[in-house]
Amino acid sequence: MLLTACPLVYLLLKAPRLNRTPLYYIQVGLMLVWIVILFLVDYVFKLEFRQTQWMVISYVMLYFAGMGGMIGVAAEAGREWTISAVVFFLIAGVLAFVQRAMTGI
């Protein structure tokens, strides 16, 4: 998961040459922020934040904001990529709540 930051950084570096809008930077940035927070809480500080409801809600909201932003990034590549991004976003949403219901984590 942490390696997904590499292509996102590349997209940010290429964005000025492709004349991307400020929204594009926000979309990619949100996903990068989520990856950084994932790294910090799971690997650096090893926080047991998943037991605190407000922390889990904040974490999941940031995750879905980043994933939703990736739909906008995929839209830059065309209709087919947009459709596949929306489908995977919906699958990720369902699986997140199924996992929470099954494991409580």
N, CA, C and O atoms as a GROMACS GRO file, in nm:
protein
  420
    1MET      N    1   0.083  -0.119   0.000
    1MET     CA    2   0.000   0.000   0.000
    1MET      C    3   0.088   0.126   0.000
    1MET      O    4   0.058   0.224  -0.068
    2LEU      N    5   0.194   0.120   0.077
    2LEU     CA    6   0.280   0.239   0.087
    2LEU      C    7   0.346   0.274  -0.047
    2LEU      O    8   0.374   0.390  -0.074
    3LEU      N    9   0.370   0.174  -0.130
    3LEU     CA   10   0.433   0.200  -0.259
    3LEU      C   11   0.341   0.273  -0.356
    3LEU      O   12   0.388   0.326  -0.457
    4THR      N   13   0.211   0.277  -0.328
    4THR     CA   14   0.120   0.351  -0.416
    4THR      C   15   0.148   0.501  -0.412
    4THR      O   16   0.100   0.576  -0.497
    5ALA      N   17   0.226   0.544  -0.313
    5ALA     CA   18   0.263   0.685  -0.308
    5ALA      C   19   0.354   0.722  -0.425
    5ALA      O   20   0.353   0.837  -0.470
    6CYS      N   21   0.433   0.628  -0.474
    6CYS     CA   22   0.528   0.658  -0.583
    6CYS      C   23   0.459   0.710  -0.709
    6CYS      O   24   0.497   0.816  -0.758
    7PRO      N   25   0.359   0.640  -0.764
    7PRO     CA   26   0.295   0.695  -0.884
    7PRO      C   27   0.218   0.824  -0.854
    7PRO      O   28   0.202   0.908  -0.943
    8LEU      N   29   0.169   0.840  -0.732
    8LEU     CA   30   0.098   0.964  -0.698
    8LEU      C   31   0.193   1.083  -0.696
    8LEU      O   32   0.158   1.191  -0.743
    9VAL      N   33   0.311   1.062  -0.643
    9VAL     CA   34   0.412   1.169  -0.645
    9VAL      C   35   0.448   1.202  -0.790
    9VAL      O   36   0.463   1.319  -0.825
   10TYR      N   37   0.462   1.100  -0.872
   10TYR     CA   38   0.491   1.121  -1.014
   10TYR      C   39   0.380   1.205  -1.080
   10TYR      O   40   0.408   1.296  -1.157
   11LEU      N   41   0.254   1.172  -1.048
   11LEU     CA   42   0.142   1.250  -1.104
   11LEU      C   43   0.150   1.396  -1.061
   11LEU      O   44   0.122   1.486  -1.140
   12LEU      N   45   0.187   1.420  -0.937
   12LEU     CA   46   0.201   1.558  -0.891
   12LEU      C   47   0.315   1.630  -0.962
   12LEU      O   48   0.303   1.749  -0.993
   13LEU      N   49   0.423   1.560  -0.987
   13LEU     CA   50   0.536   1.621  -1.056
   13LEU      C   51   0.504   1.652  -1.202
   13LEU      O   52   0.553   1.751  -1.257
   14LYS      N   53   0.424   1.568  -1.266
   14LYS     CA   54   0.387   1.588  -1.407
   14LYS      C   55   0.273   1.689  -1.424
   14LYS      O   56   0.255   1.744  -1.533
   15ALA      N   57   0.197   1.713  -1.319
   15ALA     CA   58   0.077   1.797  -1.328
   15ALA      C   59   0.101   1.936  -1.385
   15ALA      O   60   0.022   1.980  -1.468
   16PRO      N   61   0.207   2.008  -1.344
   16PRO     CA   62   0.224   2.143  -1.402
   16PRO      C   63   0.244   2.143  -1.553
   16PRO      O   64   0.194   2.231  -1.623
   17ARG      N   65   0.316   2.044  -1.605
   17ARG     CA   66   0.338   2.037  -1.750
   17ARG      C   67   0.211   2.002  -1.825
   17ARG      O   68   0.198   2.033  -1.944
   18LEU      N   69   0.117   1.937  -1.757
   18LEU     CA   70  -0.008   1.898  -1.821
   18LEU      C   71  -0.121   1.997  -1.793
   18LEU      O   72  -0.236   1.974  -1.830
   19ASN      N   73  -0.087   2.108  -1.729
   19ASN     CA   74  -0.184   2.214  -1.698
   19ASN      C   75  -0.306   2.162  -1.621
   19ASN      O   76  -0.420   2.192  -1.657
   20ARG      N   77  -0.281   2.085  -1.517
   20ARG     CA   78  -0.391   2.032  -1.435
   20ARG      C   79  -0.449   2.143  -1.348
   20ARG      O   80  -0.380   2.239  -1.312
   21THR      N   81  -0.574   2.128  -1.314
   21THR     CA   82  -0.644   2.227  -1.232
   21THR      C   83  -0.605   2.210  -1.085
   21THR      O   84  -0.550   2.107  -1.047
   22PRO      N   85  -0.633   2.311  -1.002
   22PRO     CA   86  -0.604   2.299  -0.859
   22PRO      C   87  -0.677   2.180  -0.795
   22PRO      O   88  -0.626   2.120  -0.701
   23LEU      N   89  -0.796   2.147  -0.844
   23LEU     CA   90  -0.869   2.033  -0.791
   23LEU      C   91  -0.789   1.904  -0.807
   23LEU      O   92  -0.794   1.818  -0.719
   24TYR      N   93  -0.718   1.890  -0.916
   24TYR     CA   94  -0.635   1.772  -0.940
   24TYR      C   95  -0.532   1.755  -0.828
   24TYR      O   96  -0.510   1.644  -0.779
   25TYR      N   97  -0.468   1.866  -0.789
   25TYR     CA   98  -0.369   1.861  -0.682
   25TYR      C   99  -0.434   1.820  -0.550
   25TYR      O  100  -0.374   1.745  -0.472
   26ILE      N  101  -0.554   1.867  -0.526
   26ILE     CA  102  -0.626   1.830  -0.404
   26ILE      C  103  -0.659   1.680  -0.406
   26ILE      O  104  -0.643   1.611  -0.305
   27GLN      N  105  -0.704   1.631  -0.520
   27GLN     CA  106  -0.741   1.490  -0.532
   27GLN      C  107  -0.622   1.399  -0.506
   27GLN      O  108  -0.631   1.304  -0.428
   28VAL      N  109  -0.512   1.427  -0.571
   28VAL     CA  110  -0.392   1.345  -0.551
   28VAL      C  111  -0.337   1.366  -0.410
   28VAL      O  112  -0.292   1.272  -0.345
   29GLY      N  113  -0.341   1.489  -0.363
   29GLY     CA  114  -0.290   1.521  -0.230
   29GLY      C  115  -0.366   1.450  -0.119
   29GLY      O  116  -0.305   1.404  -0.022
   30LEU      N  117  -0.497   1.439  -0.132
   30LEU     CA  118  -0.576   1.369  -0.031
   30LEU      C  119  -0.533   1.223  -0.019
   30LEU      O  120  -0.522   1.169   0.092
   31MET      N  121  -0.510   1.160  -0.131
   31MET     CA  122  -0.467   1.020  -0.126
   31MET      C  123  -0.329   1.008  -0.064
   31MET      O  124  -0.303   0.916   0.013
   32LEU      N  125  -0.241   1.101  -0.098
   32LEU     CA  126  -0.107   1.100  -0.038
   32LEU      C  127  -0.112   1.125   0.112
   32LEU      O  128  -0.037   1.064   0.188
   33VAL      N  129  -0.200   1.215   0.156
   33VAL     CA  130  -0.214   1.240   0.299
   33VAL      C  131  -0.261   1.114   0.369
   33VAL      O  132  -0.211   1.081   0.476
   34TRP      N  133  -0.357   1.044   0.310
   34TRP     CA  134  -0.404   0.920   0.371
   34TRP      C  135  -0.291   0.817   0.381
   34TRP      O  136  -0.278   0.749   0.482
   35ILE      N  137  -0.210   0.806   0.277
   35ILE     CA  138  -0.098   0.709   0.279
   35ILE      C  139   0.002   0.747   0.387
   35ILE      O  140   0.053   0.660   0.457
   36VAL      N  141   0.031   0.876   0.400
   36VAL     CA  142   0.125   0.921   0.504
   36VAL      C  143   0.068   0.890   0.643
   36VAL      O  144   0.141   0.842   0.730
   37ILE      N  145  -0.060   0.918   0.664
   37ILE     CA  146  -0.122   0.888   0.794
   37ILE      C  147  -0.121   0.738   0.820
   37ILE      O  148  -0.093   0.695   0.932
   38LEU      N  149  -0.151   0.658   0.719
   38LEU     CA  150  -0.143   0.513   0.732
   38LEU      C  151  -0.004   0.471   0.778
   38LEU      O  152   0.010   0.391   0.870
   39PHE      N  153   0.097   0.525   0.714
   39PHE     CA  154   0.236   0.493   0.750
   39PHE      C  155   0.266   0.533   0.894
   39PHE      O  156   0.326   0.457   0.969
   40LEU      N  157   0.224   0.653   0.932
   40LEU     CA  158   0.254   0.702   1.067
   40LEU      C  159   0.184   0.620   1.175
   40LEU      O  160   0.248   0.577   1.271
   41VAL      N  161   0.054   0.598   1.160
   41VAL     CA  162  -0.020   0.532   1.268
   41VAL      C  163   0.005   0.382   1.273
   41VAL      O  164   0.000   0.323   1.381
   42ASP      N  165   0.030   0.319   1.159
   42ASP     CA  166   0.048   0.174   1.159
   42ASP      C  167   0.194   0.130   1.173
   42ASP      O  168   0.222   0.027   1.234
   43TYR      N  169   0.287   0.206   1.118
   43TYR     CA  170   0.425   0.160   1.113
   43TYR      C  171   0.520   0.239   1.202
   43TYR      O  172   0.610   0.181   1.262
   44VAL      N  173   0.502   0.370   1.212
   44VAL     CA  174   0.594   0.450   1.292
   44VAL      C  175   0.553   0.449   1.439
   44VAL      O  176   0.630   0.408   1.526
   45PHE      N  177   0.431   0.495   1.466
   45PHE     CA  178   0.386   0.506   1.605
   45PHE      C  179   0.311   0.383   1.656
   45PHE      O  180   0.291   0.367   1.776
   46LYS      N  181   0.269   0.295   1.564
   46LYS     CA  182   0.197   0.171   1.597
   46LYS      C  183   0.081   0.198   1.694
   46LYS      O  184   0.067   0.133   1.798
   47LEU      N  185  -0.001   0.294   1.657
   47LEU     CA  186  -0.115   0.331   1.740
   47LEU      C  187  -0.229   0.231   1.725
   47LEU      O  188  -0.252   0.179   1.616
   48GLU      N  189  -0.298   0.204   1.832
   48GLU     CA  190  -0.416   0.118   1.830
   48GLU      C  191  -0.540   0.207   1.815
   48GLU      O  192  -0.632   0.202   1.897
   49PHE      N  193  -0.541   0.286   1.710
   49PHE     CA  194  -0.647   0.385   1.691
   49PHE      C  195  -0.778   0.322   1.647
   49PHE      O  196  -0.883   0.386   1.658
   50ARG      N  197  -0.776   0.202   1.599
   50ARG     CA  198  -0.898   0.139   1.547
   50ARG      C  199  -0.997   0.102   1.657
   50ARG      O  200  -1.109   0.059   1.628
   51GLN      N  201  -0.958   0.118   1.781
   51GLN     CA  202  -1.048   0.091   1.893
   51GLN      C  203  -1.123   0.217   1.936
   51GLN      O  204  -1.216   0.210   2.017
   52THR      N  205  -1.085   0.333   1.882
   52THR     CA  206  -1.148   0.460   1.917
   52THR      C  207  -1.233   0.505   1.799
   52THR      O  208  -1.182   0.531   1.690
   53GLN      N  209  -1.364   0.513   1.824
   53GLN     CA  210  -1.458   0.533   1.714
   53GLN      C  211  -1.433   0.662   1.636
   53GLN      O  212  -1.435   0.659   1.513
   54TRP      N  213  -1.408   0.774   1.702
   54TRP     CA  214  -1.389   0.900   1.629
   54TRP      C  215  -1.264   0.895   1.543
   54TRP      O  216  -1.260   0.957   1.437
   55MET      N  217  -1.160   0.821   1.587
   55MET     CA  218  -1.039   0.808   1.507
   55MET      C  219  -1.065   0.722   1.384
   55MET      O  220  -1.016   0.752   1.274
   56VAL      N  221  -1.140   0.615   1.402
   56VAL     CA  222  -1.173   0.527   1.289
   56VAL      C  223  -1.258   0.603   1.187
   56VAL      O  224  -1.234   0.592   1.067
   57ILE      N  225  -1.355   0.677   1.234
   57ILE     CA  226  -1.441   0.754   1.144
   57ILE      C  227  -1.359   0.855   1.065
   57ILE      O  228  -1.378   0.869   0.944
   58SER      N  229  -1.268   0.926   1.132
   58SER     CA  230  -1.183   1.024   1.064
   58SER      C  231  -1.094   0.955   0.960
   58SER      O  232  -1.077   1.005   0.849
   59TYR      N  233  -1.038   0.843   0.998
   59TYR     CA  234  -0.949   0.767   0.909
   59TYR      C  235  -1.025   0.719   0.785
   59TYR      O  236  -0.976   0.732   0.673
   60VAL      N  237  -1.143   0.664   0.806
   60VAL     CA  238  -1.222   0.612   0.695
   60VAL      C  239  -1.272   0.726   0.606
   60VAL      O  240  -1.277   0.711   0.484
   61MET      N  241  -1.308   0.838   0.665
   61MET     CA  242  -1.350   0.954   0.585
   61MET      C  243  -1.236   1.002   0.495
   61MET      O  244  -1.258   1.034   0.378
   62LEU      N  245  -1.116   1.008   0.550
   62LEU     CA  246  -1.001   1.050   0.470
   62LEU      C  247  -0.973   0.948   0.360
   62LEU      O  248  -0.940   0.986   0.247
   63TYR      N  249  -0.986   0.820   0.392
   63TYR     CA  250  -0.967   0.715   0.292
   63TYR      C  251  -1.065   0.732   0.175
   63TYR      O  252  -1.025   0.728   0.059
   64PHE      N  253  -1.193   0.750   0.207
   64PHE     CA  254  -1.292   0.764   0.100
   64PHE      C  255  -1.278   0.896   0.026
   64PHE      O  256  -1.310   0.903  -0.092
   65ALA      N  257  -1.232   1.000   0.093
   65ALA     CA  258  -1.206   1.126   0.023
   65ALA      C  259  -1.093   1.106  -0.077
   65ALA      O  260  -1.100   1.153  -0.191
   66GLY      N  261  -0.988   1.036  -0.035
   66GLY     CA  262  -0.877   1.008  -0.126
   66GLY      C  263  -0.919   0.919  -0.241
   66GLY      O  264  -0.882   0.943  -0.356
   67MET      N  265  -0.997   0.815  -0.210
   67MET     CA  266  -1.045   0.724  -0.315
   67MET      C  267  -1.139   0.797  -0.411
   67MET      O  268  -1.133   0.775  -0.532
   68GLY      N  269  -1.224   0.882  -0.358
   68GLY     CA  270  -1.312   0.960  -0.444
   68GLY      C  271  -1.232   1.053  -0.535
   68GLY      O  272  -1.267   1.073  -0.651
   69GLY      N  273  -1.126   1.109  -0.480
   69GLY     CA  274  -1.038   1.193  -0.561
   69GLY      C  275  -0.973   1.116  -0.674
   69GLY      O  276  -0.949   1.170  -0.782
   70MET      N  277  -0.945   0.990  -0.649
   70MET     CA  278  -0.884   0.908  -0.753
   70MET      C  279  -0.980   0.885  -0.869
   70MET      O  280  -0.937   0.859  -0.981
   71ILE      N  281  -1.111   0.894  -0.843
   71ILE     CA  282  -1.208   0.886  -0.952
   71ILE      C  283  -1.188   1.006  -1.044
   71ILE      O  284  -1.191   0.993  -1.166
   72GLY      N  285  -1.169   1.122  -0.984
   72GLY     CA  286  -1.143   1.242  -1.065
   72GLY      C  287  -1.015   1.232  -1.144
   72GLY      O  288  -1.009   1.277  -1.259
   73VAL      N  289  -0.912   1.174  -1.086
   73VAL     CA  290  -0.786   1.155  -1.157
   73VAL      C  291  -0.806   1.056  -1.272
   73VAL      O  292  -0.754   1.077  -1.382
   74ALA      N  293  -0.880   0.949  -1.247
   74ALA     CA  294  -0.908   0.850  -1.352
   74ALA      C  295  -0.988   0.913  -1.466
   74ALA      O  296  -0.973   0.874  -1.581
   75ALA      N  297  -1.073   1.009  -1.432
   75ALA     CA  298  -1.155   1.074  -1.535
   75ALA      C  299  -1.069   1.147  -1.638
   75ALA      O  300  -1.112   1.167  -1.752
   76GLU      N  301  -0.949   1.186  -1.598
   76GLU     CA  302  -0.857   1.251  -1.693
   76GLU      C  303  -0.813   1.155  -1.803
   76GLU      O  304  -0.769   1.199  -1.910
   77ALA      N  305  -0.824   1.025  -1.778
   77ALA     CA  306  -0.777   0.924  -1.873
   77ALA      C  307  -0.887   0.874  -1.967
   77ALA      O  308  -0.860   0.799  -2.060
   78GLY      N  309  -1.011   0.917  -1.942
   78GLY     CA  310  -1.117   0.875  -2.032
   78GLY      C  311  -1.231   0.805  -1.961
   78GLY      O  312  -1.224   0.774  -1.842
   79ARG      N  313  -1.336   0.780  -2.039
   79ARG     CA  314  -1.459   0.725  -1.984
   79ARG      C  315  -1.441   0.584  -1.927
   79ARG      O  316  -1.494   0.554  -1.820
   80GLU      N  317  -1.367   0.499  -1.996
   80GLU     CA  318  -1.348   0.362  -1.950
   80GLU      C  319  -1.282   0.358  -1.813
   80GLU      O  320  -1.322   0.281  -1.725
   81TRP      N  321  -1.180   0.442  -1.794
   81TRP     CA  322  -1.110   0.448  -1.666
   81TRP      C  323  -1.200   0.505  -1.557
   81TRP      O  324  -1.193   0.464  -1.442
   82THR      N  325  -1.284   0.598  -1.594
   82THR     CA  326  -1.378   0.654  -1.496
   82THR      C  327  -1.475   0.548  -1.448
   82THR      O  328  -1.499   0.536  -1.328
   83ILE      N  329  -1.530   0.473  -1.540
   83ILE     CA  330  -1.625   0.368  -1.504
   83ILE      C  331  -1.559   0.264  -1.415
   83ILE      O  332  -1.616   0.224  -1.313
   84SER      N  333  -1.440   0.220  -1.452
   84SER     CA  334  -1.371   0.120  -1.369
   84SER      C  335  -1.336   0.176  -1.232
   84SER      O  336  -1.342   0.104  -1.132
   85ALA      N  337  -1.299   0.304  -1.224
   85ALA     CA  338  -1.268   0.365  -1.095
   85ALA      C  339  -1.392   0.373  -1.007
   85ALA      O  340  -1.384   0.348  -0.887
   86VAL      N  341  -1.505   0.407  -1.064
   86VAL     CA  342  -1.630   0.413  -0.987
   86VAL      C  343  -1.667   0.274  -0.936
   86VAL      O  344  -1.708   0.258  -0.821
   87VAL      N  345  -1.654   0.174  -1.022
   87VAL     CA  346  -1.688   0.036  -0.981
   87VAL      C  347  -1.597  -0.007  -0.866
   87VAL      O  348  -1.645  -0.062  -0.767
   88PHE      N  349  -1.467   0.016  -0.878
   88PHE     CA  350  -1.376  -0.023  -0.771
   88PHE      C  351  -1.398   0.058  -0.643
   88PHE      O  352  -1.380   0.006  -0.533
   89PHE      N  353  -1.436   0.184  -0.657
   89PHE     CA  354  -1.470   0.266  -0.540
   89PHE      C  355  -1.588   0.206  -0.465
   89PHE      O  356  -1.586   0.195  -0.343
   90LEU      N  357  -1.690   0.166  -0.539
   90LEU     CA  358  -1.808   0.105  -0.476
   90LEU      C  359  -1.774  -0.030  -0.412
   90LEU      O  360  -1.822  -0.061  -0.303
   91ILE      N  361  -1.692  -0.108  -0.479
   91ILE     CA  362  -1.649  -0.236  -0.421
   91ILE      C  363  -1.570  -0.212  -0.293
   91ILE      O  364  -1.591  -0.281  -0.193
   92ALA      N  365  -1.478  -0.116  -0.294
   92ALA     CA  366  -1.399  -0.085  -0.176
   92ALA      C  367  -1.489  -0.038  -0.062
   92ALA      O  368  -1.466  -0.074   0.054
   93GLY      N  369  -1.591   0.040  -0.094
   93GLY     CA  370  -1.685   0.085   0.008
   93GLY      C  371  -1.759  -0.029   0.072
   93GLY      O  372  -1.770  -0.036   0.195
   94VAL      N  373  -1.811  -0.118  -0.009
   94VAL     CA  374  -1.884  -0.234   0.044
   94VAL      C  375  -1.791  -0.320   0.128
   94VAL      O  376  -1.827  -0.361   0.238
   95LEU      N  377  -1.672  -0.348   0.078
   95LEU     CA  378  -1.579  -0.434   0.151
   95LEU      C  379  -1.533  -0.371   0.282
   95LEU      O  380  -1.511  -0.443   0.380
   96ALA      N  381  -1.518  -0.240   0.287
   96ALA     CA  382  -1.478  -0.174   0.411
   96ALA      C  383  -1.582  -0.197   0.520
   96ALA      O  384  -1.548  -0.226   0.635
   97PHE      N  385  -1.708  -0.183   0.484
   97PHE     CA  386  -1.814  -0.199   0.585
   97PHE      C  387  -1.838  -0.346   0.617
   97PHE      O  388  -1.875  -0.378   0.730
   98VAL      N  389  -1.820  -0.435   0.521
   98VAL     CA  390  -1.833  -0.578   0.548
   98VAL      C  391  -1.722  -0.622   0.645
   98VAL      O  392  -1.746  -0.696   0.739
   99GLN      N  393  -1.600  -0.575   0.619
   99GLN     CA  394  -1.488  -0.609   0.708
   99GLN      C  395  -1.514  -0.558   0.848
   99GLN      O  396  -1.490  -0.630   0.945
  100ARG      N  397  -1.562  -0.436   0.859
  100ARG     CA  398  -1.590  -0.379   0.992
  100ARG      C  399  -1.698  -0.462   1.063
  100ARG      O  400  -1.689  -0.487   1.183
  101ALA      N  401  -1.799  -0.502   0.990
  101ALA     CA  402  -1.907  -0.581   1.051
  101ALA      C  403  -1.859  -0.719   1.094
  101ALA      O  404  -1.902  -0.771   1.197
  102MET      N  405  -1.770  -0.778   1.014
  102MET     CA  406  -1.724  -0.914   1.044
  102MET      C  407  -1.619  -0.919   1.155
  102MET      O  408  -1.622  -1.008   1.240
  103THR      N  409  -1.528  -0.822   1.154
  103THR     CA  410  -1.416  -0.827   1.248
  103THR      C  411  -1.427  -0.728   1.362
  103THR      O  412  -1.366  -0.748   1.467
  104GLY      N  413  -1.504  -0.624   1.342
  104GLY     CA  414  -1.511  -0.518   1.443
  104GLY      C  415  -1.390  -0.426   1.441
  104GLY      O  416  -1.376  -0.337   1.525
  105ILE      N  417  -1.300  -0.448   1.342
  105ILE     CA  418  -1.180  -0.365   1.330
  105ILE      C  419  -1.192  -0.278   1.209
  105ILE      O  420  -1.101  -0.200   1.180
   0.00000   0.00000   0.00000
